[in-house]
C-alpha cells in the first residue's frame, strides 16, 4: 500500500490514510495524512489471539470463521464511523482499501465514494474454474471445484448471515453475500502479482487488473556476512512472514538442515522465539530482521512459510522457493508456487531437517524451478506496480465508473 500511496502523493494528490497507530511513521513517511483507528480494533495495538482467545482451541474451519467474523465483520461499524468522519472533513474521490476491510463497500453504499481494492495476497474470491479459497488446492478439476465451492458457501453460511446482520444494523439491505464475495470491488480491483502466478479464470471480472509486484527498493543494509553472499556459493535465504511468525519450527529445522551444506545460509527469524544453538555453523548466519529486498538479489533459493510479500519479492528476482506454510491463506499461496513451477511445497510448517535439506537440494539441482521463476520474473518485470495502480485510481476518480481491462 505504501508504494501506491507514495506514487499518488508524488503526483500531487491529497491522500488520507486511515490505519493503526503502529503504522503512523510509515504513513507520514509516504507523504499521506495519518488518521488513527478510533472506533474499530487497532491490530497494531492488540493481537488477534488476544482479542479472540477462542482461536487457540478452534478447529481450522472454526478459526477461519472467527477470523472473518470477529476481526473484520465486527470491525465494520467502527470502521464506518471513523471513515465517514474523515470523509465529512476531507471529501474524497476514491476510497482505496485492502482486501479484508469489510467497511469499505458499506461506506460506498452509504453515500461515500467508489471504492477500489488492493489485494496484497492471493486472489481469494470464488470462481467456477478454481477451488474455493483456503483449501490450498490446485485448479483443473471442475466437478470437484464446483462441489467444494457449494460446500464452502454452506460452511460459511453463519458468517454470511452475521455479515447481513451487521449490514442490517447499519441500515443496509441483506444481500446473502459471503465475505469472499465482498472482497471484490465492482469498480476496481488491483491484484499484486503477474497474471501468470494466478489460476486462470474464464469468469475473471473485467475490473480486475494484475499490476505486478509491489516490492520496495533495497534499503541500506550492512552485515559482517554480506561479502560471503558474493563468494559464488549458492545462497539460501530463510525468512518467516512479518505477521505469522510465532512458530520457530522452520527456523530450527533450517539451521540443522543447512549446517555444513555447500551454501551460504541467511536466516531471518522475524521475531519468532528461537534459541540459538551452542555452536553456530560457519555457513549459517542468523538475524532477527533482515530486509529481504537487500538480500533477495543474491539468493539462489528462498525458504519461507508462504507470506505473500516475500513470495512476490522472490518471484520478482527469479528466485525459486521452498514453501512450508499451513496457516491463514498460506496453503493457497504455496499451492500457487507449486502450480506455477516456481518452487516446492511442503505440507507442513514444521518440516524435519532431513525433509527441508532434501527440498533445498532438489530446488538447487533442478533447473526447471529456476527457469519457471525466471519466466515469472520477466512477467513481473513488464509491470510498474505503483505507477499502474496510480493510473487506474486516477481513472476511477475522474470517471466514477468501473475501470475495465
C-alpha positions, 0 to 999 in steps of 0.5 A, a space after each residue: 500500500 505504501 508504494 501506491 500511496 507514495 506514487 499518488 502523493 508524488 503526483 500531487 494528490 491529497 491522500 488520507 490514510 486511515 490505519 493503526 497507530 503502529 503504522 503512523 511513521 510509515 504513513 507520514 513517511 509516504 507523504 499521506 495524512 495519518 488518521 488513527 483507528 478510533 472506533 474499530 480494533 487497532 491490530 497494531 495495538 492488540 493481537 488477534 489471539 488476544 482479542 479472540 482467545 477462542 482461536 487457540 482451541 478452534 478447529 481450522 474451519 472454526 478459526 477461519 470463521 472467527 477470523 472473518 467474523 470477529 476481526 473484520 465483520 465486527 470491525 465494520 461499524 467502527 470502521 464506518 464511523 471513523 471513515 465517514 468522519 474523515 470523509 465529512 472533513 476531507 471529501 474524497 474521490 476514491 476510497 482505496 482499501 485492502 482486501 479484508 476491510 469489510 467497511 469499505 463497500 458499506 461506506 460506498 453504499 452509504 453515500 461515500 465514494 467508489 471504492 477500489 481494492 488492493 489485494 496484497 495476497 492471493 486472489 481469494 474470491 470464488 470462481 467456477 474454474 478454481 477451488 474455493 479459497 483456503 483449501 490450498 488446492 490446485 485448479 483443473 478439476 471442475 466437478 470437484 471445484 464446483 462441489 467444494 465451492 457449494 460446500 464452502 458457501 454452506 460452511 460459511 453460511 453463519 458468517 454470511 448471515 452475521 455479515 447481513 446482520 451487521 449490514 442490517 444494523 447499519 441500515 443496509 439491505 441483506 444481500 446473502 453475500 459471503 465475505 469472499 464475495 465482498 472482497 471484490 470491488 465492482 469498480 476496481 480491483 488491483 491484484 499484486 502479482 503477474 497474471 501468470 502466478 494466478 489460476 486462470 479464470 474464464 469468469 475473471 471480472 473485467 475490473 480486475 487488473 494484475 499490476 505486478 509486484 509491489 516490492 520496495 527498493 533495497 534499503 541500506 543494509 550492512 552485515 559482517 556476512 554480506 561479502 560471503 553472499 558474493 563468494 559464488 556459493 549458492 545462497 539460501 535465504 530463510 525468512 518467516 512472514 512479518 505477521 505469522 511468525 510465532 512458530 520457530 519450527 522452520 527456523 530450527 529445522 533450517 539451521 540443522 538442515 543447512 549446517 555444513 551444506 555447500 551454501 551460504 545460509 541467511 536466516 531471518 527469524 522475524 521475531 519468532 522465539 528461537 534459541 540459538 544453538 551452542 555452536 553456530 555453523 560457519 555457513 549459517 548466519 542468523 538475524 532477527 530482521 533482515 530486509 529481504 529486498 537487500 538480500 533477495 538479489 543474491 539468493 539462489 533459493 528462498 525458504 519461507 512459510 508462504 507470506 505473500 510479500 516475500 513470495 512476490 519479492 522472490 518471484 520478482 528476482 527469479 528466485 525459486 522457493 521452498 514453501 512450508 506454510 499451513 496457516 491463514 491463506 498460506 496453503 493457497 499461496 504455496 499451492 500457487 508456487 507449486 502450480 506455477 513451477 516456481 518452487 516446492 511445497 511442503 505440507 507442513 510448517 514444521 518440516 524435519 531437517 532431513 525433509 527441508 535439506 532434501 527440498 533445498 537440494 532438489 530446488 538447487 539441482 533442478 533447473 526447471 524451478 529456476 527457469 519457471 521463476 525466471 519466466 515469472 520474473 520477466 512477467 513481473 518485470 513488464 509491470 510498474 506496480 505503483 505507477 499502474 495502480 496510480 493510473 487506474 485510481 486516477 481513472 476511477 476518480 475522474 470517471 466514477 465508473 468501473 475501470 475495465 481491462 
